Amino acid sequence: MTLKKKVRAKFVKHLGKQFREDDTSLRVYSRDMSDLPSLTKIFFKNTPDAIILPKTVDEVQKLYELATENKVAITPRSGGTTGFGGSVTYNKGIILDVKGLESETLIEPIDQSVTVSPSIIFSELQRYLKLNGFSLCSFPSSFYSATVGGWIAHGGYGIGSAKYGGALEQILSLEVVLPTGKLVEYTEREDIELYVGSNGTLGLITKIKLKIKFDIPLKHFACTFDSPQQLVVGLKELSSVDPYAVWFFNPKHVEELNEAYGYTLPDRYLVILTKEISFEEEESEFHTLFNQAIRRAEGEILDKRYTANIFDIRFQTLSILKNYKDFLINEVILPVEKSGKYLQKLISSFNGLLHLEGELIGDSHYALLMYLYFEEEQSQLNKLLHNLKMYKNVVKGIKANGYPYSTGLWYAGYYPAIYGKSQYKKYKDFKKVVDPKNISNPGKVISPRFRIFPLIKLKTAFKIACRFVL
């Protein structure tokens, strides 16, 4: 898609001050956290025609009205901190960047909630809440760059989800501009759940009301395990002691932490458990429960001297990426039980070079981030092959009763695996009603057709391509 002159003129007329199409902006917005290899152009057209940064909800409504009228694809974007391509265009069109959207934060102490703009960054929101004696229930590890709207659009799990669940469990209401330009508010769970993980394909969230909690002190405990099998047993045991968060690394990533931050952590699977504790008696009682859980899992408790201040650096681990010429990142959700064998095979398939960072997101599942670092910049072919290899291993996670963290460009077509077939039917029916011309972030949930060979879906094309990757 390329904007025709008459269509472009309409957008410039109404949104000219917020309209960008210079080469630098187009290049910046053609990627998210991960840079797509140029060879992926056989799959996507990820360079947009233009970027618009609206300042008001009225401008968002006008943007969608023009887009629907002229059949122009709109791709919402906020922080761009994921590696799934949800905020990257599938077939050109316009990117709608919410960073400049008007913002107001309102705390309601009685019902313990906060109303925010989708563009607010988690660290800014948490700082404001803490000044008022409150805290977010959960938030992503990309705390200093991720926005609330983007987090919801991509699935919404993170630190604190072990106790408080994901975004769906915390959203009280959403204000949304539909692809037709209509402004609506949703307060029912069955409506809200359609927007969690839908990658902005149902319109743009413009206001969010979230549950918050009192700011309870956090205490941290550490332990180690010898193998992936021991690790998942340990995660199961630790999920039963009501943790606030459980965070873990494989030995390869522990090695990276030691080098980057000067730790002397043992070369094992490391787990950091965080617990909300207000009194000394609570901490003493929890010590007993924690020790019993680790003994049952045949792990080893780590002295606090090894992990002093380690919780603080969990928001900085992504900064390690700047030390490398190139990198790839992906994420999969896995069941706590019976995923040890999958982890072992995953590590082996990358010859032990894969860095793993996980987060318990409930009693039964954890989110697993995969990093692959390169000392030298990779050729476009090598980068594509490594991308496909990571994709292939995420899809293998489905056989282990797991699923991709989000859909985006890479996992369009896997929405049923993530949210179930019944939810997928509700999504498709709703999409037809609110976006009849399919202009809101097409190609991100329902798998589009492969551009080169439109008889097959892109999801199928990826599967075929993966067969040629070892």
N, C-alpha and C positions, 0 to 999 in steps of 0.2 A: 504494500500500500504506500502510495506517495500522495501527499496532499495536493489536490488540484488547486490552481490559482484562485478560483472563485471561492472554494471552500476555505482555503487558507485565509483569504481576505475577511471572511465572516468571523473567524476566530480572532484575528488581529483587531478587527473593528471593536469587538466587545471586550477582549482580554489582552489588548496590545501591550500594556505595561508589564504583564506577567508572562508574556510569550517569548520563548527563547528557541533559537534554531542555529546558533553558532556551532562550529565544528567541535570546539572544546566541550561544550555542554552535552552535545549528542554523544560524544565519545565517553564521557563520564557516566551518562545514564544508560549506556549500552551494557552495563554489567552491574552485579551486586557485589557481595563479598568475594566471590570467585569470578575471575575473568574467563569468559567463554573462549575456547580456542576458535580461531577464524574458520577452521574446517566445519564447525557446527552450523555454518551458514547454509549447509545443505538441509539442516533441520529447522533453523530459525532465521528470522530477520530481526535481530536484536538491537539494531540501531534505529531509534525513533525518528519520526519526521520532525517532531518539536516537543518542547517541554513547557508546561504551564504551571505556574506557582500561584494559585488563587489565594486571596487574603481573607475572603468572606465566604460564608455558606451560600449567599446569593450568587457569587461568582462560580462556585461549584455547580450550582443548579443550572446556570446559563451554559456552562461548559458541557454538561451532559445533554441538555436540550439540543444544542448545536450538533453534538456528536451523534445523537440518535437520528436527528433530522437528516444528517449528511452521511450516515453510516461510517463514521470514523471510530476506530478502536481507541478506547481510553484505558490506560494501564495505571492504576493507583500506585503510589510509592511514598514511603516515609523514610526510615533510616537506611534501608537497603543493606541490612546487616546479616541476611541469610545467604545460603549458597544454593538455593533451589530455583532461582530465576523467576520467582513469583512477581517481582517488581520490574522485570525486564520484558520488553515487547516480544510477542511471538511473530507478528507480521507487521512491523512498523507501527504507525499510528502516533498518538500523543500520550506522553507520560504526564500524569497529574501528580505533582509533588505537593504533599500537604504540609511541608515544613513551615511555610509562611502563614498557615491558616490561623485565624484569630484564636486566641487561647485564653481560657478562664478556668481557674481551679477553685472548686467550692467544696469544702469539707462540711459534712452534716454529722456532728458528733453523736446525736441521739440515736440515729439508725446506723452509725458507723459506716459511712459511705463517703466517696469523693467523686465529684463530677469533673471530667477533664476533656480536653481536646485530644484527638488522635495523634497530634503532632508532638505531644509532650514526651520528653525523654525520661526514662525510668529513674535515673539518678536525680534529676531535678525534682520529680514528683516525690520520691522518697525523702529527700532533704526537707521539703516543705512539710510533709506529713510528720516527720520526726520532731520538727520544731513545735508541732501541736500535740505531741504525745501519742501519735499513731504511726502505723507502718503498713506497707503493702503486705498482702497475704503471700503472694509469690511474684516472681519477676525473672527475666532471663539472665543468663550469665553475661550477655552483651549489654549489661546494665548502663554503661556510660554512653551508649550510642543508639540502642534500640528504642523505638517509640511504642507507646501503648497500642496504637492502631495497627501497626505492623505486626506486633506480637499476636494480637487477636486474629488477624488475617491469616497467619501462618500456623495457627494451632494452639498457641498459648500455654506452653508448659515451661517450668523452670524451677529455680530455687524456691523452696517452700511448697511445691506441688505435692511432695510426699505427705504433707499434713493437710493442706488446704485445697488440693486439686488444681486443675488448670483454669484457664480463662472462663470457660463456661460456668464453672462453679462460683465465679466471683463477679460476673457481670449482672447488674441489676436492671439496666436499661441501655438501649442503643438508639441514637438518632442517626438516621441514614438518608443520604440523597440517592434515590433510585436512578437507574440508567435513563429513565424518562425525564428526570429533573425534579420529580416530586419529592418533598421532604416528609419523612414518616418517623414515628417513634415506636420501638418495640420494647415490651416489658415481659412478655411471656417467654419461658424457656424454649418452647418449640419453635418460636421465631428466631430467638437469639442464636440458637445452636446452628442455624443455617449460615450464619455469618462467621462463626468460629472455624477457621481453616479453609474458608472459601476464596482466599486470595483476592478479595475485592471484585469478584466476578458478579456480585449482586448489587453493586453500587459502592458508594464511599461512606464509611462511618465518619460522622462529623462531631459526635459527642458521645461520651461513655460514662456511665455511672458504675463504679466498682465498689465492692465490699472492701473495707479496711479493718485493721485490728489494732488493739492497743500495742504499743511498742514494748514488747517483753524482751528482757536481756537474752542473748544467745550464748550458749556454752558449746565448746567444740571438743570432740573426742576422735582419736585416730586408731586405726588397726590395719594390719596387713594380712595378705593371703598369698599362698604359693602358686596357685593356678587359677585359670578361669572357672574351673569346676568348683573350687573352694570359694571363689569370689561370689558366685551366684547363690551358693548356700548361705554365705554370710549376709548377702543382701536380703534374703528371705528372713533370716533371723532378725536383722536390724529393722526391717519394716514392721516387726511386731512390737517394738518398744516405743511407738509413737514419736518418731523423729520429726523435726521440722524440715530437715534436708539431709540427704545422703549423697555424697559426691565421691567419685573414684577415678583412678588412673591405672593404666597398664604400666609395666616396668619401663617401657620405652619412653613414655611421657614423664614418668618420675625422673628418669635420667635428664630429660629436658628441663624440668623444674629445678633440679639440683644445679645445673649449669647456668640457667638464666637468673636464678634468685639466690644462689648461695646456700641452698639446703644440703643436708647430708642424709636424705631419706634412703631407706634400704631399697635394694633392687627387687621389689616385689609388687604385687597389686596393692595399692594404697587406697584406703577408704577414710574419708573424713565425715563424721556424723555431727550434725548440729541439732541442738535441743533447746527449746524455750524453757528457761529455768529462772524463777523469781527468787527462790529462797535456798539457803544452804542445805536444809533438810531434803529438799527436792533433788539437789545435785547428788547428795549422798545416796539416796534411794536409787537414782538413775545409774550411778556407778555400779551398783550391784546388778541391776538388770543388764547393763551393757557388758559387764564382765561375763555374766552367764551366757549371753547370746554369742559372744566371741568364742568362748570355750566350746559351745555346742557346734559351732561352725569350724572348729579346729584352726582358728586364726590366731594372731598374736597382737596384743594390745601395744600400741606405740606410746612411748613417753612423750608428754606434751612438749618437752624441750625440742623434739625433732620437728614439731609442727607449729611452733610459735608464729602467730600472725598469718598462717597459711590461708585462713579463710579470706583475709583481706586481698590476697593476690588472685583469688578466683575470678575477679572481674578484669584481670589484666592478662590472663593467659592468651587471649587472642593477640595481644601485642607481640607475642613471640613470633608471629608470622612475619613481622618486619625484618627479622634476622635472616630471612631466606629469599633467594632470588625468585622462587616460584613455590606455589603450594596448591593443594586441592583440599576441599572440605565437603563432608556429607554427614547425614544423620539418619538414624533408624531407631524406631521404638521396638523394644524386645521384651518378652515376658521374663520375669525373674526366674521362674522355674524352667529348667531344661534348656537354657540358652548357653550353657557352658561349652558344649560341643561346637555350637555355631561360632562362639568367640574364638575358640582354638583354631578352627578352620579359617576364619577371617584373618587372623594374625599370620597364619602360615601362608595364605594366598599372596601376601605382600612381603614375604620373606622376612618377617619380623620388623619391617620398617614403619609399620602403621602406628600412629599415636592415637590412643583412645582416651576419651574423657566422658564419664557417664554421670547421670543424675537420676535418682529414684523419683518417679513422678506419681507414685501411688503405691498401694500394697502389692500390686501384681506386675507392674511394668517399670522399665527405666528407659531413658533417652540416651543414646550412645552417639557421641560426636566422633567422627573419624577425620584425622588430619594426615596428610601425606606431604612432607616437606622436601624441597629440592635445593641443593646447594647451588646448582646452575639453572639458568632459565631453560625450560623445556621447549623442544620443537613443537610446532602445532600438532603434528601427528602423534608424538608421544603424549602430549597433554590430552588429546582426544581419547587415546587408548586407555590412559589412566582414569579419565572420567568415566568411560564405559565400564572399566573394571570395578570402580567403586559403585556405579549404578547396579551392575550385575550382583554384587555382594549385598546391596541393600534389598534388592528383589528376592535374593535367597533367604533373607530374613523373614519373608512371608511364610516360607515353608516351616520356619521355626515359630510360627504363630506371632510373628512381629509384623511391622508395616512401616513404610516411609514416614518420616516426621511430618512432611507436608507434600503438597502436589507440585505447584510451580511448573516451570518449563519441563523439567526432567521427569516428573512423576505424574503428569496429567494422565488420567485414566485409572489411577490407583485410589481415587476417592472411596470407592466401595470397600477396598481392603482396609482403609483407615477408619471409616465411619459406619460401614455396613451397607448392605444393599437397600434396606428399607429407607435409611437416611438419604442415600443417593437418589432414590426415586422422588423423595420429597424435594430434594435440591433441584432436580431437573424440572419438575412441575413448577416450582417456584420461579426458576430461571426463565421459563417460557413466559410467565406472567409479567415479571418486572423488567425483563430485558429481551423483548421479542425480536430485536434486530441483532442480538449478540454482540453489542459494542463494548461491554464492560469486561476488560481483561480476558479476551478470548484465548483459548489454548492452554488454560492453566488448571482446569478441573476436569472437564470433559476432553478426552484426547482428540486433538484435531487430526486432519489427514496429513500424511507425509507429502510435503510440497512437490518433491521430485516424482513421486509415484502415488498419486492421490487415491488409488484403489485401496491402499492400506492405511491404517491409523499410525500416528507417530509412535505410540506405545509399542506397536508391533514392529516398527522399523528399528527401534532401540533394541528390542529383544533379538532381532535378527543380527544386528551389528555386534551384540554382545557374544554371539556364538563364535566370532573370530578373535575374541580376546581370551587369553589364557587365564 
